[in-house]
Amino acid sequence: QTYYENMAKKYKDSLIILSENAIPAYRQYQSDYFDDLEKLANENNNAMLVGSLSNADDKVLNSSIILGKGRGTYNKHHLVPFGEYFPIKFFGYVDSAGLSNFDAGDKIQPIMSAFGSPLANFICYEVGYPEQVRDQLQGESIISVISDDSWFGDSIARDQQLQISQVRAIENDRYVLTTTSNGVTSVIKPNGEIEK
């Protein structure tokens, strides 16, 4: 946790994007920590997008929030079967074993913003669904994709996810910012080329 606080202090006038589940705890139970991050982000004129878990209205959500010079939350809509939810309950086994069983966020959600500019955030492989990206963009938006790629192992999935993000940039003529825990973090130009 100190690492993120140091990051919020180190950079100024910046958009800082942390990966999916950067803080692997329910935001509502870590309110003091999120308040501290918010304060640091504001002091340094930063907008900080943070991936975390959320627990609201008896729902467990894979979500993100912007702190500091931005606003908005996003709850993952397109969940991974058998990874984030079980499509079949197996006679109560899922609940009794404590396996992941997230709830899906709405298909279209209020757009996030950073420094007054719209930002459409997606979590992990949601960027693989062109219609969802188009619908959530809601006009002029930068696309942000956060992901925890640790479970991909040594597979080609990291490179594949980057290529999918490049296609979304071209299709929508938008910048795409990808941030991963240990995959490929990049700035992709609207023509699909990797800028950095």
Secondary structure, 3 states (H helix, E strand, C coil): CHHHHHHHHHCCCCEEECCCCCEEEEHHHCHHHHHHHHHHHHHCCCEEEEEEEEEECCEEEEEEEEEECEECEEECCCCCECCCECCCCCCCHHHHHCCCCCCCCCCCCCCEEECCEEEEEEEHHHHHCHHHHHHHHCCCCEEEEEECHHHHCCCCHHHHHHHHHHHHHHHHCCCEEEEECCCCCEEECCCCCECC
